[in-house]
């Protein structure tokens, strides 16, 4: 950091805007408030105290998003300061050194961030610095919706009935026309952080699928609204088609506001808009759960699941991670994840169910893998969704719901196009056997050039036997699954 910058008599004291999960200039309440007051020190801190720091794919995205944000700020005359360390130490020091009058941020709702921000507000107040926090990138903040009894919601449907008619608050604000930065600390070079240095570079192909940054987010929204949005309700479960918005990483990093997305989808209208808005609602529901149950990422929401005896099978876990289970729809999903940093939502459910139910692996092992490999890894969504599939979460699928990966593949990828793309060794198999190649006649396998057990693995578990084993393991939960509990 630089030495203290003298503040001229009569000149306005600068403010400080702290970027977090809001890497955008448009519709950024904290930035708009800070910039309206005069000179503003623009800051991003790589928080080294965060227990849920981004995984590998997240760091790949963050590095590129910060490059784009820095460029946009400089185009408006400002400067983005990058510092690494503990925000509890960095922000008070900057405020003292640079005569900061007020600090501005948009709220985050992860447990670590809530505790940190609460303490930081108190520390800054002691130093005479005003703190202005603004709503984060949600439809409604997690404490604003309550059940009739005054508690948090535990079931999505009543949550959505309360949330949906409200929609986001406030009008969308444009980006500032100009940004004036005061004399600023030297900061650090983004390249020196080495956010992503994959060896081997497993993310080498990500750039073909993703354009991190605010411009990329806006372009993706436009593509969705003009294209896939029209058939979202019908196509969102078909992994072989571009039927989803693919906005999740942009929303996680705050490169676009949920208010902007909501307005665009609503304005476009159509019968499928409501289905997509419900998905935004599920995102808010996950945040609602994490805020009210901060142990959601580590502990079973239903503690009766503590009784389940998970298997410790590293070979099975590695086969799942590498897309070598012998079940084509599962392997296609896991390979798509590895090669692109993303997986289709329907296939996420199939892959998660397979790990938990067929392989009897603790859901936290799958959560950890997704955290490291998803560009849209989000603590609330990741935790709530894994617990939903396991049956241990709020409004969860019942523990005895066990996806059959063959019938799921046949239903949602009937021609096998998704499998052919991501499991190319099976690309010449006929559609009637591509989701269960072990049933194909030897002549059909020969024509397709497939040698089971050599070119493509045989199933690592038999579905019928794995289902029976799972039901036996989950028998300890009978009578305690909590179905029907309303929020």
C-alpha positions as CSV (number, residue, x, y, z in Angstrom):
1,X,0.0,0.0,0.0
2,X,1.1,3.6,-0.6
3,X,1.7,6.2,2.1
4,X,-1.3,8.2,3.2
5,X,-2.5,10.5,0.5
6,X,-3.1,14.1,1.9
7,X,-6.6,15.3,1.4
8,X,-6.8,19.0,0.3
9,X,-8.8,21.3,2.5
10,X,-12.3,21.7,1.1
11,X,-12.0,18.8,-1.3
12,X,-14.5,16.0,-1.0
13,X,-13.1,13.0,0.9
14,X,-13.1,9.9,-1.4
15,X,-15.4,6.9,-0.9
16,X,-14.4,3.3,-1.4
17,X,-16.3,0.7,-3.4
18,X,-15.5,-2.9,-2.6
19,X,-16.3,-5.3,-5.5
20,X,-17.1,-8.9,-4.4
21,X,-19.6,-11.0,-6.3
22,X,-20.8,-8.0,-8.4
23,X,-18.2,-7.7,-11.1
24,X,-20.2,-5.3,-13.3
25,X,-20.7,-1.6,-13.7
26,X,-24.4,-1.6,-14.8
27,X,-27.1,-2.0,-12.2
28,X,-24.6,-2.0,-9.4
29,X,-26.2,-0.3,-6.4
30,X,-23.0,0.1,-4.3
31,X,-21.0,1.5,-7.2
32,X,-23.8,3.9,-8.2
33,X,-24.0,5.2,-4.6
34,X,-20.2,5.6,-4.2
35,X,-19.6,7.2,-7.6
36,X,-22.4,9.7,-7.0
37,X,-20.5,11.1,-4.1
38,X,-17.3,12.0,-6.0
39,X,-13.9,10.4,-6.3
40,X,-14.1,6.6,-5.5
41,X,-11.4,4.1,-4.8
42,X,-12.4,1.0,-6.6
43,X,-11.1,-2.2,-4.9
44,X,-11.2,-6.0,-5.3
45,X,-9.7,-8.1,-2.5
46,X,-8.7,-11.7,-3.1
47,X,-9.9,-12.9,0.4
48,X,-7.3,-15.4,1.7
49,X,-9.5,-16.1,4.8
50,X,-12.5,-17.4,2.8
51,X,-13.1,-21.1,3.8
52,X,-14.9,-21.5,0.5
53,X,-12.4,-19.8,-1.9
54,X,-13.2,-20.5,-5.6
55,X,-12.1,-23.9,-7.0
56,X,-10.0,-24.4,-10.1
57,X,-12.8,-23.6,-12.6
58,X,-13.9,-20.6,-10.5
59,X,-10.4,-19.2,-10.4
60,X,-10.2,-19.6,-14.2
61,X,-13.4,-17.5,-14.6
62,X,-12.5,-14.9,-11.9
63,X,-9.2,-14.1,-13.5
64,X,-10.8,-13.4,-16.9
65,X,-13.7,-11.5,-15.3
66,X,-11.3,-9.2,-13.4
67,X,-9.5,-8.4,-16.6
68,X,-12.7,-7.4,-18.3
69,X,-13.8,-5.3,-15.2
70,X,-10.5,-3.6,-15.0
71,X,-10.7,-2.7,-18.7
72,X,-14.2,-1.3,-18.4
73,X,-13.3,0.8,-15.4
74,X,-10.2,2.3,-17.1
75,X,-12.3,3.1,-20.2
76,X,-14.4,5.4,-17.9
77,X,-11.3,7.0,-16.4
78,X,-11.1,5.0,-13.2
79,X,-8.7,2.5,-11.7
80,X,-9.3,-0.9,-10.1
81,X,-7.0,-1.7,-7.2
82,X,-6.2,-5.4,-6.6
83,X,-5.1,-6.5,-3.2
84,X,-4.7,-10.0,-1.7
85,X,-5.2,-10.8,2.0
86,X,-7.6,-10.4,4.9
87,X,-10.3,-7.7,4.2
88,X,-10.5,-7.1,7.9
89,X,-7.0,-5.7,7.8
90,X,-7.0,-4.3,4.2
91,X,-10.1,-2.1,4.3
92,X,-9.5,-0.3,7.6
93,X,-5.9,0.4,6.6
94,X,-6.9,1.9,3.2
95,X,-9.6,4.0,4.9
96,X,-7.0,5.5,7.3
97,X,-4.3,6.0,4.7
98,X,-6.5,7.7,2.1
99,X,-9.0,9.6,4.2
100,X,-12.0,7.5,3.1
101,X,-15.3,9.0,4.1
102,X,-17.5,6.0,3.3
103,X,-17.3,2.4,2.2
104,X,-19.8,0.8,-0.1
105,X,-20.5,-2.9,-0.9
106,X,-23.3,-5.1,-2.1
107,X,-24.2,-7.8,0.4
108,X,-23.2,-11.4,0.2
109,X,-25.1,-14.1,2.1
110,X,-22.6,-16.9,2.7
111,X,-21.9,-17.5,6.4
112,X,-18.3,-16.4,6.3
113,X,-19.2,-13.2,4.4
114,X,-22.1,-12.3,6.8
115,X,-19.8,-12.7,9.9
116,X,-16.9,-10.8,8.2
117,X,-19.1,-7.9,7.0
118,X,-20.8,-7.5,10.4
119,X,-17.5,-7.3,12.2
120,X,-16.0,-5.0,9.5
121,X,-18.9,-2.5,9.8
122,X,-18.2,-2.2,13.5
123,X,-14.5,-1.7,13.0
124,X,-14.9,0.9,10.3
125,X,-17.5,2.8,12.4
126,X,-15.0,3.1,15.3
127,X,-12.7,4.8,12.8
128,X,-15.4,7.3,11.8
129,X,-16.1,5.7,8.4
130,X,-19.6,5.3,7.2
131,X,-20.6,1.9,5.7
132,X,-23.4,1.7,3.1
133,X,-24.3,-1.9,2.2
134,X,-26.8,-2.7,-0.5
135,X,-28.9,-5.7,-1.5
136,X,-26.9,-8.4,-3.2
137,X,-27.7,-10.2,-6.5
138,X,-31.0,-11.8,-5.4
139,X,-34.6,-11.3,-6.2
140,X,-35.4,-10.6,-2.5
141,X,-33.0,-10.8,0.4
142,X,-33.2,-14.0,2.5
143,X,-34.7,-12.4,5.6
144,X,-37.5,-10.6,3.8
145,X,-39.7,-13.6,3.1
146,X,-41.3,-15.5,6.1
147,X,-43.8,-18.2,6.6
148,X,-47.2,-17.5,8.3
149,X,-45.5,-18.5,11.6
150,X,-42.7,-16.0,11.0
151,X,-39.9,-18.5,10.3
152,X,-37.9,-19.2,7.1
153,X,-39.3,-21.4,4.3
154,X,-38.4,-25.0,4.0
155,X,-40.4,-25.9,0.9
156,X,-39.9,-24.3,-2.5
157,X,-43.5,-24.1,-3.7
158,X,-44.9,-21.8,-0.9
159,X,-41.6,-19.9,-1.1
160,X,-42.2,-19.3,-4.8
161,X,-45.8,-18.4,-4.3
162,X,-44.6,-15.6,-1.9
163,X,-41.6,-14.5,-4.1
164,X,-42.9,-14.8,-7.6
165,X,-45.5,-12.0,-7.6
166,X,-43.1,-9.7,-5.9
167,X,-40.2,-9.8,-8.4
168,X,-37.0,-7.8,-7.8
169,X,-37.2,-4.4,-6.2
170,X,-36.1,-1.1,-7.8
171,X,-35.3,0.1,-11.3
172,X,-32.3,-1.0,-13.4
173,X,-29.6,1.6,-13.2
174,X,-27.2,2.2,-16.1
175,X,-23.4,2.1,-15.7
176,X,-21.8,5.4,-14.6
177,X,-20.7,7.6,-17.5
178,X,-17.4,8.4,-15.8
179,X,-15.4,7.1,-12.8
180,X,-13.0,9.4,-10.9
181,X,-10.4,7.6,-8.9
182,X,-8.4,9.4,-6.2
183,X,-4.7,8.8,-5.9
184,X,-4.6,5.1,-5.2
185,X,-2.4,2.5,-3.7
186,X,-0.1,0.6,-6.0
187,X,-2.0,-2.6,-5.6
188,X,-0.9,-5.9,-7.1
189,X,-0.7,-7.3,-10.6
190,X,-3.4,-9.8,-11.5
191,X,-0.9,-12.0,-13.2
192,X,1.1,-12.3,-9.9
193,X,-1.9,-13.9,-8.3
194,X,-1.6,-17.0,-10.5
195,X,-5.3,-17.6,-10.0
196,X,-5.4,-20.3,-12.6
197,X,-2.3,-22.2,-13.6
198,X,-3.5,-25.6,-14.6
199,X,-0.9,-28.3,-15.3
200,X,-2.0,-30.0,-17.4
201,X,-4.3,-27.2,-18.5
202,X,-7.6,-29.0,-18.2
203,X,-9.4,-25.7,-18.7
204,X,-7.7,-25.1,-22.1
205,X,-11.0,-25.5,-23.9
206,X,-13.2,-23.4,-21.6
207,X,-12.7,-20.3,-23.7
208,X,-14.5,-21.9,-26.6
209,X,-17.7,-22.1,-24.5
210,X,-17.5,-19.0,-22.3
211,X,-16.9,-15.3,-22.4
212,X,-16.5,-14.1,-18.8
213,X,-17.2,-10.5,-18.0
214,X,-20.1,-8.1,-18.2
215,X,-20.2,-7.8,-22.0
216,X,-20.2,-11.6,-22.2
217,X,-23.1,-11.8,-19.7
218,X,-25.2,-9.3,-21.7
219,X,-24.5,-11.1,-25.0
220,X,-25.5,-14.5,-23.4
221,X,-28.7,-13.0,-22.1
222,X,-29.6,-11.6,-25.5
223,X,-28.9,-14.9,-27.2
224,X,-31.1,-16.7,-24.7
225,X,-34.0,-14.3,-24.9
226,X,-33.9,-14.3,-28.7
227,X,-33.3,-18.0,-29.0
228,X,-33.7,-20.8,-26.5
229,X,-36.1,-18.8,-24.3
230,X,-39.0,-19.6,-26.6
231,X,-38.8,-23.3,-25.9
232,X,-37.3,-23.3,-22.4
233,X,-40.2,-25.2,-20.7
234,X,-40.0,-28.0,-23.2
235,X,-36.2,-28.1,-23.9
236,X,-34.6,-27.4,-20.6
237,X,-34.4,-31.1,-19.8
238,X,-32.9,-32.1,-23.1
239,X,-29.1,-32.0,-22.8
240,X,-28.4,-32.4,-26.5
241,X,-30.0,-29.0,-27.4
242,X,-29.2,-25.5,-26.3
243,X,-32.3,-25.2,-24.2
244,X,-31.0,-23.5,-21.1
245,X,-29.8,-19.9,-20.5
246,X,-26.2,-20.7,-19.5
247,X,-26.3,-17.6,-17.4
248,X,-25.4,-19.3,-14.1
249,X,-21.7,-18.4,-14.0
250,X,-22.5,-14.8,-15.0
251,X,-25.1,-14.6,-12.2
252,X,-22.8,-16.2,-9.7
253,X,-20.0,-13.6,-10.3
254,X,-22.5,-10.8,-10.5
255,X,-21.5,-9.9,-14.1
256,X,-25.2,-9.3,-14.7
257,X,-27.9,-8.5,-12.1
258,X,-30.8,-10.9,-11.5
259,X,-33.0,-7.8,-11.9
260,X,-31.7,-7.3,-15.5
261,X,-32.3,-11.0,-16.3
262,X,-35.8,-11.0,-14.8
263,X,-36.8,-7.9,-16.7
264,X,-35.5,-9.2,-20.0
265,X,-37.3,-12.5,-19.7
266,X,-40.5,-10.9,-18.5
267,X,-40.4,-8.4,-21.3
268,X,-39.9,-11.1,-23.9
269,X,-43.0,-12.9,-22.6
270,X,-44.1,-16.2,-23.9
271,X,-45.4,-19.3,-22.3
272,X,-42.0,-20.4,-21.1
273,X,-41.0,-17.3,-19.3
274,X,-42.6,-18.4,-16.0
275,X,-40.6,-21.7,-16.1
276,X,-37.4,-19.8,-16.3
277,X,-38.4,-17.3,-13.6
278,X,-39.1,-20.2,-11.3
279,X,-35.4,-21.3,-11.8
280,X,-34.3,-17.9,-10.7
281,X,-36.6,-18.4,-7.7
282,X,-34.9,-21.7,-6.9
283,X,-31.6,-19.8,-6.9
284,X,-33.1,-17.4,-4.3
285,X,-34.5,-20.4,-2.3
286,X,-31.0,-21.9,-2.1
287,X,-29.6,-18.6,-0.8
288,X,-32.6,-18.4,1.7
289,X,-31.7,-21.8,3.0
290,X,-27.9,-21.1,3.3
291,X,-28.6,-17.8,5.1
292,X,-30.9,-19.4,7.7
293,X,-29.0,-22.7,8.0
294,X,-25.3,-21.7,7.7
295,X,-24.1,-25.3,8.2
296,X,-25.8,-26.4,4.9
297,X,-22.5,-26.9,3.1
298,X,-21.1,-29.2,5.7
299,X,-24.0,-30.9,7.6
300,X,-27.1,-32.9,6.6
301,X,-30.0,-30.5,6.8
302,X,-32.0,-33.5,8.0
303,X,-29.8,-34.8,10.8
304,X,-31.4,-38.3,10.5
305,X,-29.1,-38.7,7.5
306,X,-26.2,-38.9,9.9
307,X,-27.2,-42.5,10.4
308,X,-26.4,-43.5,6.8
309,X,-23.3,-45.6,6.4
310,X,-21.6,-44.2,3.3
311,X,-19.1,-46.3,1.5
312,X,-15.4,-45.3,1.3
313,X,-14.6,-46.4,-2.2
314,X,-12.0,-44.2,-3.9
315,X,-11.9,-46.3,-7.0
316,X,-15.7,-45.8,-7.5
317,X,-15.4,-42.1,-6.8
318,X,-12.5,-41.7,-9.3
319,X,-14.5,-43.6,-12.0
320,X,-17.4,-41.2,-11.5
321,X,-15.1,-38.2,-11.6
322,X,-13.5,-39.4,-14.8
323,X,-16.6,-40.4,-16.6
324,X,-15.8,-44.1,-16.6
325,X,-18.8,-45.6,-14.8
326,X,-20.0,-47.6,-17.8
327,X,-23.3,-45.7,-17.8
328,X,-23.2,-43.5,-20.9
329,X,-25.5,-40.6,-19.7
330,X,-23.5,-40.3,-16.5
331,X,-20.1,-40.5,-18.3
332,X,-21.2,-37.9,-20.9
333,X,-22.2,-35.5,-18.1
334,X,-19.0,-35.9,-16.2
335,X,-16.9,-35.5,-19.3
336,X,-18.8,-32.4,-20.3
337,X,-18.1,-31.0,-16.9
338,X,-14.4,-31.7,-17.1
339,X,-14.0,-30.3,-20.7
340,X,-16.2,-27.2,-20.4
341,X,-16.6,-26.4,-16.6
342,X,-20.3,-26.9,-16.9
343,X,-22.9,-29.6,-17.0
344,X,-26.5,-29.6,-18.1
345,X,-28.9,-29.3,-15.1
346,X,-30.9,-32.5,-15.8
347,X,-27.6,-34.5,-16.2
348,X,-26.3,-32.9,-13.0
349,X,-29.2,-34.6,-11.2
350,X,-28.6,-37.9,-12.9
351,X,-24.9,-37.8,-12.1
352,X,-25.5,-36.7,-8.5
353,X,-28.1,-39.4,-7.9
354,X,-25.7,-42.1,-9.4
355,X,-22.9,-41.1,-7.0
356,X,-25.1,-41.0,-3.9
357,X,-27.5,-43.9,-4.6
358,X,-25.7,-46.3,-6.9
359,X,-22.2,-45.8,-5.5
360,X,-23.3,-44.9,-1.9
361,X,-20.8,-42.1,-1.7
362,X,-21.4,-39.2,0.7
363,X,-23.0,-36.3,-1.1
364,X,-20.2,-34.0,0.2
365,X,-17.7,-35.9,-2.0
366,X,-19.7,-34.9,-5.1
367,X,-20.2,-31.4,-3.8
368,X,-16.4,-31.0,-3.5
369,X,-15.8,-32.2,-7.0
370,X,-18.4,-29.8,-8.4
371,X,-17.0,-27.0,-6.4
372,X,-13.6,-27.4,-8.0
373,X,-14.8,-28.1,-11.6
374,X,-17.9,-25.9,-12.2
375,X,-17.4,-22.4,-13.5
376,X,-20.8,-21.6,-11.9
377,X,-19.9,-23.2,-8.5
378,X,-22.1,-21.3,-6.0
379,X,-22.1,-22.2,-2.3
380,X,-25.8,-21.9,-1.8
381,X,-26.9,-23.6,-5.1
382,X,-24.2,-26.4,-4.9
383,X,-25.0,-27.3,-1.3
384,X,-28.8,-27.1,-1.5
385,X,-28.9,-29.1,-4.8
386,X,-26.6,-31.9,-3.6
387,X,-28.7,-32.2,-0.4
388,X,-31.9,-32.2,-2.5
389,X,-30.7,-35.1,-4.6
390,X,-29.5,-37.0,-1.5
391,X,-32.8,-36.5,0.2
392,X,-31.1,-34.9,3.2
393,X,-32.0,-31.3,2.3
394,X,-35.0,-29.0,2.4
395,X,-37.9,-29.9,0.1
396,X,-35.7,-32.8,-1.0
397,X,-36.4,-35.7,-3.3
398,X,-37.3,-38.7,-1.1
399,X,-34.4,-40.9,-0.2
400,X,-36.0,-43.8,-2.0
401,X,-36.1,-42.0,-5.3
402,X,-33.3,-43.6,-7.3
403,X,-32.8,-42.5,-10.9
404,X,-32.3,-45.3,-13.4
405,X,-29.5,-43.9,-15.6
406,X,-30.6,-46.0,-18.5
407,X,-34.2,-44.9,-18.6
408,X,-33.2,-41.3,-17.8
409,X,-30.9,-41.4,-20.8
410,X,-33.5,-42.9,-23.1
411,X,-36.1,-40.3,-21.9
412,X,-34.0,-37.1,-22.2
413,X,-31.5,-38.1,-24.8
414,X,-33.6,-40.5,-27.0
415,X,-31.4,-40.4,-30.1
416,X,-28.2,-40.5,-28.1
417,X,-26.9,-37.2,-29.5
418,X,-25.6,-36.0,-26.1
419,X,-23.8,-39.2,-25.5
420,X,-22.4,-39.3,-29.0
421,X,-20.8,-35.9,-28.4
422,X,-19.2,-36.5,-25.1
423,X,-18.5,-40.2,-25.3
424,X,-17.3,-40.5,-28.8
425,X,-16.2,-44.1,-28.5
426,X,-19.9,-44.9,-28.5
427,X,-20.8,-42.5,-31.4
428,X,-21.5,-45.3,-33.9
429,X,-23.8,-47.3,-31.7
430,X,-27.5,-47.4,-32.6
431,X,-29.9,-45.3,-30.5
432,X,-31.7,-48.3,-29.1
433,X,-28.6,-49.6,-27.3
434,X,-26.5,-46.5,-26.8
435,X,-27.7,-46.0,-23.2
436,X,-27.0,-49.6,-22.3
437,X,-24.3,-50.8,-24.6
438,X,-23.7,-54.0,-22.6
439,X,-27.1,-55.3,-24.1
440,X,-26.0,-54.8,-27.7
441,X,-25.4,-57.8,-29.8
442,X,-21.8,-58.7,-30.5
443,X,-22.4,-57.9,-34.2
444,X,-23.7,-54.4,-33.3
445,X,-20.7,-53.7,-31.1
446,X,-18.4,-54.9,-33.8
447,X,-20.0,-52.6,-36.4
448,X,-19.7,-49.7,-34.0
449,X,-16.1,-50.5,-33.3
450,X,-16.8,-50.9,-29.6
451,X,-15.0,-53.4,-27.4
452,X,-16.6,-53.3,-24.0
453,X,-14.1,-53.4,-21.2
454,X,-11.4,-52.0,-23.5
455,X,-12.8,-49.1,-25.5
456,X,-15.5,-48.3,-23.0
457,X,-16.0,-49.8,-19.5
458,X,-18.6,-52.2,-18.5
459,X,-20.9,-50.9,-15.7
460,X,-19.1,-50.6,-12.4
461,X,-22.3,-51.5,-10.6
462,X,-25.4,-53.3,-11.7
463,X,-28.4,-51.0,-11.5
464,X,-30.8,-53.5,-9.9
465,X,-28.2,-54.6,-7.3
466,X,-27.1,-51.0,-6.6
467,X,-30.7,-49.9,-6.1
468,X,-31.3,-52.7,-3.6
469,X,-28.1,-51.9,-1.8
470,X,-29.1,-48.2,-1.5
471,X,-32.5,-49.0,-0.2
472,X,-30.9,-51.2,2.5
473,X,-28.5,-48.5,3.5
474,X,-31.3,-45.9,3.6
475,X,-33.6,-48.2,5.6
476,X,-32.4,-46.5,8.8
477,X,-34.4,-43.4,7.6
478,X,-37.8,-45.1,7.4
479,X,-40.4,-42.9,9.1
480,X,-38.0,-40.0,9.4
481,X,-37.6,-38.6,5.8
482,X,-39.8,-35.6,6.6
483,X,-41.9,-35.7,3.4
484,X,-44.8,-33.3,3.5
485,X,-43.2,-30.9,6.0
486,X,-44.3,-27.4,4.9
487,X,-42.4,-24.2,5.5
